[in-house]
Amino acid sequence: MIRVMIERRFKAGKEPELENLLVELRSRAMAQPGYVSGETLRALGDPSLWVVLSTWLDVSLWKAWEANPERLEIEDKIARIASAPAKVSAFSFVWKACWSENEAERWRNTPPVAVKPSGLNQSRRRNAKRSH
């Protein structure tokens, strides 16, 4: 698995257009082979800095999406409203540093559903029994 980080800078006032373009880009990325997840962040201390993080099964699947004409068309629209060129970086996971054995054990013992008010959990249990 890999994580891709795209850093972009924008002038104030471009946020609504940018957000619409990023939503369109993400919705198309979600349909691509190998797409796992994504998120969009904006720097607290520098509102001109936006970062998109996406996770892909492997670098070849990311590269295929990176070169996809659909993506390039949207990227061109984004570049027109940016105040600087985008900076794209791809990272591999350092698995040993991601999880310690204690963390892995903690997650194995964590219930799949967080504890909710009892009425909600009972409702979920009823719905789960119906779906089986």
N, C-alpha and C positions, 0 to 999 in steps of 0.2 A: 504494500500500500504506500501511496505517496500523498503529500500535502502540497498544494500549490498556493502561493501567496501572491496576490496582485495588489500592488500599492498604486494609488492614483491620487492626484491633487486636482481640486476644482475651486473656482472662484465662487464666492457667496452668491446666492440667487439661482444657482443651477441645480440645487438639490431635488426639486420635484421631477425635473426631466431625467436626472441621473437615476433616481430611485426607480422610475418607470423602466428605464433601459436595463438596469440591473435585475429587476424582476423578470423581464423578458428573457434576458440572458440565462438566468438561473432556471427558468421553466424549460428552456430548450436544453440546457445542460443535463437536467434531471432525466431526460429521455435518451441520453447517450449511454452506450455500453461503458461500464466501468465507473460511472459516477456513483459516489457513496453519499456525500453530504456537502453542505456549503453553508457559509455564514458571511454576513457583511458587517463590518465594524467601522466606526468613525472615531478618530482620536479625540479624547476628552480635552487635551491641551492644545489641539490644533485642528479645528473643524474643517479645514481644507483637505485634510488627509483621510482618505477612505481606503480600507483594506478588505479585500475579498479573499476568504480562505475556502478552498475546496479540497475534498479528499477523493482520490481515485484509486482503483484497484491496482493499476500499475502505470508507469510512465508512458508506455506506448498508447494506452487508451486516452490519457490526457493529451498527448501530442496529436492524436487523431482529432480530438475536439478542438484543440488550439488552432489547427489548420482548416477546420470545417468552414465552408463559405458562409453558412448561417451565422456562425460566431463572428467571423471577420466583418460581416455587414454591421452587426450590432456594435462591435468594437470600434468600427469607423465612426459611428454616431457618437459613441462615448468620447473618442479622441477629440472630436470637434468641440466638445464643451469642457475638456480638461485644460488645466493651466500648465501641465507638464506631461511628458510621455509616461506611460505606465511602466512600472518595474515589475517584471514577472520572475519569481523564484520558485523552484521545485525542491522539495525536501523529502528525504526518506526517513522513516521512523527508526529510531534507535530503541529497539524493543526492550533490551535489558534495562535501559534508563526509563522506559515508560511505566513499567510495572515491577514492583517488588513482590516477593512471594506473599508478604503480609497483605498487600493490596489485592492480589489475586484471590486470596482466601476470603478476604472481607467481601468481595463482590460475589463469590460463589455462595456465600451465606446471606446475601441481601435478598429479601423477598422481591418478586418481580413487580409488585404493585405497592406503592407507598401507602402508608396507613392513612385512611380517610375517615371522615365521620361514619359511624356504623351503618347508617341508612344507605349511604352510597356504596359501601363494600357489599352489603347484602344485595343491593340491586345488581351490582356487577356479577355476583355469584349466580344470581338467578339467570341473568342474560347469558353467562358462560355455559350454564347447564343446558339452556335451550339451544345453543349453537352446536352442541355435540351430538 
